[in-house]
């Protein structure tokens, strides 16, 4: 993966928060501290992502087997 800019990270986190996949907690300290936590809704996506990863690994193995 390439580098992630601060702007892109902020936009992505805001989008995930708007979709209620994560929550954001700001602590009133100096320097500023922000904590992100996955929500119950977001946690329900974990098995789906795991299946996608498994599928991707299978496809990659098949591609490698075809090339060799």
Phi and psi in degrees as GROMACS dihedral restraints (atoms count N, CA, C in turn):
[ dihedral_restraints ]
;  ai    aj    ak    al  type     phi  dphi    fc
    3     4     5     6     1   -80.9    20    10
    4     5     6     7     1  -176.6    20    10
    6     7     8     9     1   -71.6    20    10
    7     8     9    10     1   147.9    20    10
    9    10    11    12     1  -107.5    20    10
   10    11    12    13     1   126.8    20    10
   12    13    14    15     1   -78.5    20    10
   13    14    15    16     1   157.9    20    10
   15    16    17    18     1   -59.6    20    10
   16    17    18    19     1   -39.9    20    10
   18    19    20    21     1   -62.3    20    10
   19    20    21    22     1   -46.4    20    10
   21    22    23    24     1   -65.6    20    10
   22    23    24    25     1   -41.2    20    10
   24    25    26    27     1   -60.9    20    10
   25    26    27    28     1   -46.7    20    10
   27    28    29    30     1   -61.3    20    10
   28    29    30    31     1   -44.5    20    10
   30    31    32    33     1   -62.4    20    10
   31    32    33    34     1   -41.7    20    10
   33    34    35    36     1   -67.0    20    10
   34    35    36    37     1   -44.7    20    10
   36    37    38    39     1   -62.8    20    10
   37    38    39    40     1   -41.1    20    10
   39    40    41    42     1   -62.3    20    10
   40    41    42    43     1   -41.4    20    10
   42    43    44    45     1   -63.8    20    10
   43    44    45    46     1   -44.6    20    10
   45    46    47    48     1   -62.7    20    10
   46    47    48    49     1   -36.3    20    10
   48    49    50    51     1   -68.7    20    10
   49    50    51    52     1   -42.6    20    10
   51    52    53    54     1   -61.4    20    10
   52    53    54    55     1   -35.5    20    10
   54    55    56    57     1   -81.7    20    10
   55    56    57    58     1     2.5    20    10
   57    58    59    60     1    61.0    20    10
   58    59    60    61     1    34.2    20    10
   60    61    62    63     1   -94.3    20    10
   61    62    63    64     1   -22.8    20    10
   63    64    65    66     1  -137.5    20    10
   64    65    66    67     1   159.6    20    10
   66    67    68    69     1  -116.4    20    10
   67    68    69    70     1   154.4    20    10
   69    70    71    72     1  -122.3    20    10
   70    71    72    73     1   127.3    20    10
   72    73    74    75     1  -120.8    20    10
   73    74    75    76     1   125.6    20    10
   75    76    77    78     1  -104.0    20    10
   76    77    78    79     1   128.8    20    10
   78    79    80    81     1   -98.3    20    10
   79    80    81    82     1   134.5    20    10
   81    82    83    84     1   -80.2    20    10
   82    83    84    85     1    68.6    20    10
   84    85    86    87     1  -131.1    20    10
   85    86    87    88     1   164.3    20    10
   87    88    89    90     1  -120.0    20    10
   88    89    90    91     1   125.3    20    10
   90    91    92    93     1   -69.0    20    10
   91    92    93    94     1   159.6    20    10
   93    94    95    96     1   -58.1    20    10
   94    95    96    97     1   144.7    20    10
   96    97    98    99     1  -130.8    20    10
   97    98    99   100     1   130.6    20    10
   99   100   101   102     1  -127.8    20    10
  100   101   102   103     1   138.4    20    10
  102   103   104   105     1  -125.0    20    10
  103   104   105   106     1   133.5    20    10
  105   106   107   108     1  -111.8    20    10
  106   107   108   109     1   139.8    20    10
  108   109   110   111     1  -134.5    20    10
  109   110   111   112     1   139.1    20    10
  111   112   113   114     1   -71.9    20    10
  112   113   114   115     1   140.7    20    10
  114   115   116   117     1   -89.1    20    10
  115   116   117   118     1   173.8    20    10
  117   118   119   120     1   -61.0    20    10
  118   119   120   121     1   -40.6    20    10
  120   121   122   123     1   -60.2    20    10
  121   122   123   124     1   -45.1    20    10
  123   124   125   126     1   -64.9    20    10
  124   125   126   127     1   -37.7    20    10
  126   127   128   129     1   -62.7    20    10
  127   128   129   130     1   -30.0    20    10
  129   130   131   132     1   -66.9    20    10
  130   131   132   133     1   -17.0    20    10
  132   133   134   135     1   -82.4    20    10
  133   134   135   136     1   -17.2    20    10
  135   136   137   138     1   -56.8    20    10
  136   137   138   139     1   -47.5    20    10
  138   139   140   141     1   -62.9    20    10
  139   140   141   142     1   -33.6    20    10
  141   142   143   144     1   -66.1    20    10
  142   143   144   145     1   -45.6    20    10
  144   145   146   147     1   -63.0    20    10
  145   146   147   148     1   -38.0    20    10
  147   148   149   150     1   -62.4    20    10
  148   149   150   151     1   -40.7    20    10
  150   151   152   153     1   -64.8    20    10
  151   152   153   154     1   -40.2    20    10
  153   154   155   156     1   -63.7    20    10
  154   155   156   157     1   -39.8    20    10
  156   157   158   159     1   -63.8    20    10
  157   158   159   160     1   -45.3    20    10
  159   160   161   162     1   -59.7    20    10
  160   161   162   163     1   -45.3    20    10
  162   163   164   165     1   -60.7    20    10
  163   164   165   166     1   -46.8    20    10
  165   166   167   168     1   -60.4    20    10
  166   167   168   169     1   -39.6    20    10
  168   169   170   171     1   -65.6    20    10
  169   170   171   172     1   -39.9    20    10
  171   172   173   174     1   -63.6    20    10
  172   173   174   175     1   -44.8    20    10
  174   175   176   177     1   -62.4    20    10
  175   176   177   178     1   -43.1    20    10
  177   178   179   180     1   -62.3    20    10
  178   179   180   181     1   -41.1    20    10
  180   181   182   183     1   -64.0    20    10
  181   182   183   184     1   -41.5    20    10
  183   184   185   186     1   -64.2    20    10
  184   185   186   187     1   -41.1    20    10
  186   187   188   189     1   -63.2    20    10
  187   188   189   190     1   -43.2    20    10
  189   190   191   192     1   -65.6    20    10
  190   191   192   193     1   -38.2    20    10
  192   193   194   195     1   -67.1    20    10
  193   194   195   196     1   -35.5    20    10
  195   196   197   198     1   -70.0    20    10
  196   197   198   199     1   -37.8    20    10
  198   199   200   201     1   -70.4    20    10
  199   200   201   202     1   -39.9    20    10
